[in-house]
Structure formats: C-alpha cells, structure tokens
Amino acid sequence: MAKSKSSKKLEVSYDYDKEDINIITIIVTIFIIYYLINLEHNYCDCIRDWRHNYIKYTAIFSLFIDLLLLLNTEISNISGILIILQIIYVYAFYTYIRDLDNTKCECAVVKQEKLHKFLNIWRYLIVIFSISILFIAGFYMIYVMNK
C-alpha cells in the first residue's frame, strides 16, 4: 500500500483585542512622558511652550485612562472630553516634535536620538490614524443617514 502524503499547514492566527492595543498605547505613552521629562533639565535649552506641558499632562491623563481600560473599568461618561483632548493632543504633538527637529534641539535630537526618531515617525502615524478615523466616521454617518 502506498501512503499518501498529506500536507499539513501550520496556521498561526492571532486576534488583536483591546488589551493589546491598550498595552501598546501605554508603552508609547510612557516613552513620550520619559522623552518630555528629559527635556525639562536645567541644561536643556529646547522649546518649552504650552505644547510641552499639554502633551505631558495629557499623556499622563491618557496613561491613567488606558490603565483603567486595561482593568475593564467603565469610563464612557468622559468619551466626549477625551475626543476633544486628543484632537488638541495630535496637533500639539505633531507640531512640537517638528519644531524640536527643526531647531535641532540637542537634548531631543542628539541625546535622545533613537527615541526622537521613533516619536518623529509616531507623529505621522497618529495624524494618519486620526484622519482615517474621521473618514470612516464620516462615511458611516453618510451610510446611516441614507438608510
């Protein structure tokens, strides 16, 4: 008798869920807070305007919210406030990192080179993500209104 060879494929699938996304945002938020705190030393002569403090305090607040969400805490009452805070956050983060890059701030660009490069890429990703969400929400609203 001849044995037939059956090909077995190993399938690995992983479903991402809210906890995975929260863990990623928690890690990135910790990087952002660390980066900003390092710019606050006396010897650092980088730009420190309202965006610096806004990003830092909003990141700390977001970290707290993400930790609550990770623990399955219900916080739906503040979702409107979070949306407004995040819109301002995206603008402040995008322009602040750009300005640090343009001024060649030594504390940001040289001393934290890898983290600065990561945050430079991250600023584009959050803008792309935000615009995508707006388009999806807009198309969804058009779809619901035309039903």
Buried (B, 14 or more C-beta within 10 A) or exposed (E): EEEEEEEEEEEEEEEEEEEEEBEEBBEBBEBBBEBBEBBEEEEBEBBEEEBBEBBBEBBBBBBEBBEEBBEEEEEEEEEEEBEEBBEEBBBBBBEBBEBBBEEEBEBBBEBBEEBBEBBBEBBEEBBEEBEEEEEEEEEEEEEEEEE
